[in-house]
Amino acid sequence: MMKRMWTVTCLLTALAIGSTAQASGVKETLELIPSDAWGFVMIRSLDQLDSTASRLQQSLGLPIPPQISAMALAPLNLVDAVDMTRPVCVVVLDVQKMGGMNEAAVAIVPAKDPKAVLEKLSAEPSEEEGVSRVTVMGEPGFAAVKGKAVIVGPGQDAVTKVAKSKKTIASAVSAGRTNAMSASDVYMSISLGAVSTAYKDMAMPFLQMAMAAQDPTGETAQNIMKMFTEVASFDLGLTFNDDGLAVVARITPKAEGDLEKMIAADQGTEDALLAVLPKDKYLFSLGSTINHSDVGKTAGSDKPISGLLKSMRLPGATPEQLAAMDKEYLKLHKNLKRVALSFSALEDTAEGMIGLAIVAETNDSAAFVESLRKLFTTAMGLSDDEDFVAIKKHIVHKADAETVGGGKADTIEIRVDEIADATDGDKGDVEKMKKVLGSDMRIRFGAVGDNHVVLSMGGGKKRFEKIATGAKSSGGLSTDAGIAAVSKGLPAKKVAEMYFAVDHIMQTVKKVAAVVGEEDEVPFDMPTLHAPVAVTSAVEDTASRIDFVVPMKLIKACKEMFEKYSAAEAADMADDGDESDSEESESGDESSEDKDESSSNEDSSDDGE
């Protein structure tokens, strides 16, 4: 298909965002896509495109004209010939074999009468039987009929392959993927394994170079590339409806590979992963199960800490110290079953405005605490850098320093005043930091029962006790109204879940800005919505699934907030313009008066002569 046709198709793809009602024809369309295609983009239907345009216009007031599909098809003279109820699909074949992206792309257009479509495209016979030469918007191309669809593209080889291919992807697509395509307004799929294999030799040197500081052997880069080549397909499905925007990503592994085994090890849970966190005004929250599969090591490194520190080029760290940190970290990770954390806006304490809470579910809480202590002690002795040595003197760890709720808690005290003195820091900045994070700059952590470990920062000792108490109960943050509402449409069995409370974040940013004297830098106001952005991961069939949801309530609030800000900015600019005009006018009057006075003086001088 010629470039202009490709552009039009991409435009349709970008605009096709609509409701969740299923459309017919997905399976039939899959029967037309060759099994070795590199990828495709499927629009559910052009009727759905028009419905979406109407929804966007009504819900958000966007200046979108009605009947977008008719506007797109009119230049092609295909308005009456295309079947508006079935999927439209753009397929990309092997780019290397076809000689380039343009030659590898074809469009599968559903037709009411395929022969009528060919006539409108001025079809003429070509050298290839069953393939016609056509003209689309003044540019040459090729077309063929297969069933009730017309295959159009700029390259004869690509059109011929799709038209005559007998082995298609239909049999390899799982029921889960098929359902996802039927539920998505736009669905994009990339055969990532095939693409990675094709460009592996080209990409590997750059990947190894980028990771050279972390892993000079190049083994980690090779493992990462291996994982890419084991991805049968990477899919993205987009849906926009009255509930908001939903994006679903799926990573389907090749059969019997390490990636498939690693994904299978993530069984997930129907338990509320955030139940152990306090129910408060959270900004961001995360809950996750832990994958202990040995297969996962092939995708990364068994030296996670040392690799990171090497990439930072930390001076003075010995191989023995780095090895000790790796060993202790892996021991800690093996002890971990689940973890939940949240950043929250603190409203019931004078000890800071933002607090961190982490609750880890472990096999042995006492051993986990001991691992944390060893990691901290080793980390403090890693570098002989002068600045690091000066700072670490004022970061003090005390084991079992406090008794909280019947248990013991370690503290790591960060003496910011002393650090500022040692590094010639700005005292004013230190005071601002204390207002935001609290004057009690201590990280607290300790075992809660046999299986939980709690870590907190912000809110002082009282908040640590609140988190520790909540870790032993149920419900917690998982019962938050916004989280409960957005979770209804997400998989019940999750590997991980995270939520961004954009309303709370904006409100807190504004409060922090006011405290540090920079309120003018944050002119936005957002009401409490109870509509967080949600991101979850799960396993479906043999695939890893990631959901991303933005509620409609939040989308509308952001739009209204931006419109108010834009209106205020426009008003300020208008006021500035009026003031400038006024000043210019006054300046002009003064200049005129000066000229009159000068002229009068000259006349007087002439009279005197």
N, C-alpha and C positions, 0 to 999 in steps of 0.2 A: 504494500500500500504506500502511496506517495506521501511526502512529508506533511502536506496540508491535511490529508485524511487522518494521518497519525495524530496531528495536533488536535483535530476536532474530536477524535476518540478519547484522547487524554483529557480534554476539557470535559467531556461527558463523564468520564471516570471521576474527575475531581469534584463534580457537582452532584453526583448521585449519592446523596445521603438522605435516608428516609426512614420509614417505620419498620416494625418487626414482623409484619405479616409475611408469610411465606409466598414465594412466587414459583410458578410451575416452570418446568423446562431446564432445571439445573442438571439433572441426570442426563438429559438429552444433549445438553451442551458439552458435558464432560466426555460424551461418546465421540465428540468431534476433535478433541485435543490429543495430539500424538503423545505416546507414553514417554518419549524422550525430549519433550518440550522443556525449555529452560524456565518457563513461567507463564502466567496469564493474569489478566485483570478482568473480573466479571462484574458487570452492572446488572442488578437483579432484573430490571425492566425499565423501559422508557416511561411507561405509565407511572412507575414508582418515582422516577425522576421529577415528573411534573407534580406529583403529590408532595414530594419533599420540598420543592421550590415554594409551593403554597404554604407548607408548614413553617418554613423558615421565614417567610414574609409575615405570616400571621403571628408567630411566636416572638420573633425578634425584631420585627419591623424593618427587615433588610430590603433594600430596593431591588427586588428580584422580579422580573416580568413573568407573567403566566406563560404556560406552554413553552418551556425552555427546549424541550425535545423537538418541537416543530421548528423553532428558530434554528436549531443545529442542523436539522435535516433539510430545511428549505433550500440552501445553496446546492445540495446534492440532488434535489428534485426527487426525494424519496419519502416524503411525508406520508403519502397514501400507500406506499409499498411495503414499509417495514412493519413487522408484527410488534406492537407496543407492549404486549403482555409477557414476552419471553426474554431471557437474558441476552445482553450484548456482551461480546467477549473479545479481548485483544490477546493474542497468543504470540509469544516470542520463542522461536526455535533456537537451535544451537547457533549462536552468533558467529563462532569461528568457522563452522562449516558453511554457513550461508554467506559469509563475506562481509558482515557488518550488521549493526542493529537495524537499520532501515530495511535491508533485504531480508532480515529474519522475522520481521513483524507482519502479522496478518490480522484482519478483523473478521470475526464470525458474526454475521448480521442476520437475525431472524427475519424471515420474509413471509408475507401473506402469499405471494406468488413469486417464487424465485426467478422465473423467466421474465416477469415484468420488471424486476429489479435490473436484470442484465440489459434489457432494452433501454431502460432509463440511463444506464451507464455506457450506452453506445457500444455494446459488445460486438466483437468481431472474432472469427476463428483465429487460433494461434497454432504454432507448430505442435503443441502438446494436446493430445486428444482430451476433450472434456474441460479444457482451460481456455478462456476467452481473453482477448485483449480488450481493455476497457479504458474509458477516460473519465476521471473524476476531478471536477473543478479545474479542467483544462490540463491535467497532468496524466501521463500514461500509467497504466497498471495492469493487473491481471485479476481474473475472477473465475470462480468455479462454483457449481451447485452441488451440495451434499445434503440430501434429505430436504428439509424445509429451511435450510440456511444457505446464504451466499457467503463464500469465502473470498475476501478481497485483500490484495496486498501489492506492493511495488515490485516484488520479486517473483518471477515465475516458478522458481524451484520451491519456494516456501509455500505458495498457493497449491502447487501440485502435491507436495508432501502431505499437507493437511487434508486435501480433498481425497487422496487415495490411501491414506494411512488406515490400516486395519487394526493395529494395536494401539489402543488409547489408554488414557489414565483412569478411565471410569472404574475398571475392576480393582485398581489399587487404592482408590479413595475410600476411606472408612466411612461408616455411617455417621460418626461424629463430625467429620469434615463436611460431608454432604449436608447435614443439618445446619452446620455453621454457615455454609454458602447460601442456603435457602433463607436463613434468618438475617443475613447481612445485606445491606444496601450496596456496598462495594466490597468485593473480595479479591485480594491479591495473593498470589502464590508464587514462590520462587523455589526452584529445585536447587537449593543451596549446595548440596553435595556435588551435583554436576558442574555448577559454576565454579565452585572452589577447586575441584579437580582440574578443570580446564585452565585456571589461572594460578594454580599452586606454585609452579616454578617461578612465576613472575612475582608473586606476593611474598613468598617465604623469606627472601633476603631482607626485605623491608621490615617484616615482622621480627625477625631475629635481631636486626639492628636496633629496633625500638626497645627490645627487651634485653639488650646486651648487658646493661648495667646490673639488672636483676638476676640474669642467668646467662653467663658468658658461654656456657656449653651449647645453648640453643635448644636444649631439650624441651623446655616449657613451650617455646614457640612451635615446635614440632607437634607437641601434644594438642595444643590449641587448634592447629591446622587439621590434625586428625579428626578432632571433634566436628569441625566444619564440614569435612568431606563425608561424615557419617549422617549429616542431616538430609533426609529424603526431601523434605519440603519445609519451608518457613512461610507461614500464612498470616495475613492480616485481614480481619473483617471489620468493617465500619458500619455502624447503624446510628441514625439520628431519629429520635421520635419524641413523644411528649414527655418522656422521662429524662431525656438528655442525650448526651453523646456516649456511645459505648464502642470500645475498640477491643477486639479479641485477637490475641496472637497465639499461634500454635506452632510448636516445633515437633515435627514428626520424624523420628529417627529411622534409619535403615534397619532392617531386621537383623538380629543376632550380633549387633555391634556393641561396643562398649557404651556408647551414648544411650542405646536402648536400655541396657542394664542399669545405668546410672539413673535414668528417669524412672524406671520401674521401682527403684529403691525408695523413691519419694512417694510413699503411700498416702501421706496427708492424714488429716483427722477432721471429724465433725465437731470436736470440742471447740469452744470459744477460746482462741489463742490469747485474747486480750483480757480474759476474765481476771487474771492475777494483777492487773494494773489498777491504780486508783481511778475512780470515776471523777474526773475533774475537767477543767477547761484545757483540753489537750490541743497542741498545735500540730503535732505529727505523732503517729503511733505505728508500731510494727510488732507483729507476732509471727514466729516462724518455728517450724519443726526443724530438726537437724538430720541431715543425710550422712550416715556413717559408712556408706558403701566404699569399699576399696577401689572400685572401678572409677570413682570420682577422681582419684589421684592422677589418672591418665589425662585429665582435662586441666590439671593445674600443676602444683608443685608440692613436694613434701617438705619444703623449706620456706613456708609463707612469710615468717618474720624476717629471717636473714635476707631473703630476696628483696623485701620491701626496703630494709635498711641499706642494703647495697645500692639500690637505685637512688637513695638519698645521699649516697657518698658520705656517710657519717664517719668522721675521722676517729681513729683510735680503737675502734671495735675489733676485738680479736676473734679469730675463727671459733675458738672454744666458747666464747660468750654467745656468739650467734647460734652455735649448735645447741647450747643450753637453752636458749630462748625458743628455738624451734621445737625441741623435745618437750619443753614444758607446755608450750601452746598446743601441740598435738595431744598431749595428755589431758589438758583442760577441755579441748574440743571433744575428745572421746567421752568425757564425763558428762557432756552437755546433752540434754534431751530436747528441750525447747527453750526459747528465749522470747521475752517481750520487753519492749522499751517504749517510752514516750517522752516527748518534750512538752511541757505544759506551762500555761500562764498561771502564775501563783497569785491568788487574790486574797488568801486568808493569812498572810504572813508578811512581816516586814523584812524577812530575810531573802530579798531578791524578787525579781519579777518573772524569772524563767527557771524552771526546774527540770532536771533529768531524772527519770526513774527507769531502772532495769531490773527485771525479775527473771532469773534463770532457773529452770527446772533441771535438776541434775540427778545422777545416780548416787552421788555422795557429796553432800554440801560442804562438809569439813575439808575434804580433799580438794574441792574446787577453790575454796578460800585460800588454802595453802598454795595452790598453783598461782593464784593471783598475786600473792605475796612474793613468791619467787620471781615471777615475771617483772614485777615492779623493782625489786632489788637488783636484778640483773640489768634492767633497762637503765637504772640510775648510774650504773658503773660502766656503761658502754663506751662513752666518748670522753676523750681528753681535750675536747675543744674548749677554749678559754671561756667563751660566753656560756656554754652549757654547764661547765663546772661552777661558774659564778651563780647561775640560776638554781641548780639542783640543791645547793646548800639550804635554800629557803623553801624546798618542797619536802615536807617531813612526814614520814609514815610511822604510825604507832599501831601496833597489833593489840587487839582487844582494848582499845582506848576508852570505849564507852559501853555502858550497860543500857540497852534499849529494849523495852518490852520483854524483859526476862532473858534476853540474849545479849551477846557481845557483838560489837561492831568495831572494825578497824577504821582509822581515819587517815587520810592523806591531806595534810594542811598545806595550802598554797598561800604563802605569806607575800601577798602582792606588794605591800608597802616596802618590804625588804628587797624584793626583786627589782622594784622601781629604783631604789637607791643604788643597788649594785649595777644596774644597767643604764643609769642616768635617764630613767623613764620619766614621762610627764606626770606630775602629781595630779593634775586636773583630769587626765585620762583615767588614772587609777580610781579617783572618786566616782567618775561616771560608771566605771566597771562595777564598783561596789553597789551603786544604786540599782543596777540591772541584775547582777548575779548575787548580791547580798554581801554583807561584811564577813559572814562566816563562810570563808572560802575553803570548805572541806568536802572532800569526796568521802563518803561513808560506804562501807560494804561489810556484809556479815552473813552468816548462815542463819536461815529461818527454818527450824526443824531439820529433818534428815535430808530433805530433797530440794530445798529452795535456797537460793542466794539472792540477796537484794543489794543493789548499789544505787546510791542517790547523790545528787548534787543540787544545791539550792533548797531553800526552805528550812535549813537547819536540822537539828536533831528531831524535832517534832514531825517533820515531813518523812524522815526515814522511818520513824515508828509507824506512821500512817501507811506507808508502802508495805512495810513488813507485816502489818496486820491484814492488809488486803490480800497479800500473797497467799495467805492461808484460807481465804474465803473464796466465794464464787460470784460470778456476775460481773462486778467491776466495770471496767471501761467498755466491755462488750455490750452492756445494756444502754450505752449512750444512744439517745434518740436518733441522731444523724447516722451513726454507724449501723444501727439496727435497720433503718429505712433503706439505706443504699445496699445493704447486704442481701436483701430479699431476692434480687435478680442475679446473684453471684453463686458459683458452685458451693454446695453445702460442705463438701469435703475439700479442705484447703491444705496446701503445703505451707503457704505463708499469706499474710494479709497486711496491708498498710493503708493508712488513711491520712489525708492532708486536710486539716480544717482551715480552709482559706479565710473564712470569716474571722476565726480566732487569730490567725496569723496577722491579718491586716489590722485588727483592733490592737493587738499587742505591739506591732511595729509602731503604730501611732502613739501608744502610751510610752514606749521606750524613747521615741523621738522627743516627746514632750519633756521627759525627765532629763534627758541630756541636752536640752536646749536647741533641738533641731526640728521642732514641730512643723515649721514652714516647709521642710523638705518632704513631708508626707501629707499631701492635701486630700488624700482619699478617705472616705468614710464608708464602712460596710456594716450593715446590721447583722445580728446573729441569725443564721439561716438553718443550722442543723442539717447541712447538705455537704458533706466532705467529698473530696475526690478520693476514689477508692482504687487500689491496685491489689489484685490477688493472684496467686499462682496455684495451680492444681494439676492433677494428672488425669487425662481423659483418653480412653483407649490406651494406646501406647505413647501418646503425645503429651508433651508438657504444654499446659495452657496458661496464658496470662491474660487477665481481664483488666481493663482500664475504663473507669466510669466517671463522667462529669455530669452531675445532676442538672436538670434544666433550671431549677431554682437558682443555682450558682451561676449558670451561664447568663441568665437574665440580670442577676444582681451585678455581675461584672460589667455587663453592657450598660446598665443604668449608671453605675459608678463612673465609667469612662465618659459617658455622655455629659454627666454633671461636671466632671473635670474639664472636658473640652469646652463646655459652655463658659465655665469660669475663666479659663485661659483666654477665650475669645473676648470676653468682657474686659479682662485686664488689658489685652492688646488694644481694644477699642479706646479704653480710658487713656492709655499711654499715647495713642494717636491723637486724641482730643487735646491732651496736655501739650503735646508737641506742636499741634496747630495753633494753640493759644499762645504758646511762647513765641512762635514764628510771627504771629499776628502782632503781639506786643512789640517784638523786635522791629517789625516793619513800621509800626506807628512811631516808635522812637527814632528810627532812621529818617522817617518823613519829617518829624519835628526838627531834627538836626539840620536837614537840608533846608527847611523853611527858614530856620534861624540863620544859617550860613548865607542864604540868599539875601535875607534882610540886612545882614551886616555888610555884604558887598554893595547893596544899594546905598546904604548910609555912607560908605567910603567914597562912592562915586559922587554923591552930592557934595561931600566935603571938598573934593578936588574942584 
